[in-house]
């Protein structure tokens, strides 16, 4: 669900976000956003978020720092906010349907 929402927004296939290979800059950014939202929206630890995306905890921590620093840009910040809301909505829908 997380990779699908981010993939749609950033034009990256979900399987590329989960790939153990770095990929293009666009794929790496999508993965960093996914790790960041796994931490902030889903409450995962760096270790858990890293494991989810086949990375170690230091890579997950780096991804979160990169995204946090990039949020100084108003357009990027708005994108992250929209993705956060979209994921929250998908989570709420998923919880209701159970």
Helices and strands as residue ranges (DSSP letters): H 2-10, H 14-17, H 25-40, H 46-52, H 57-70, H 74-96
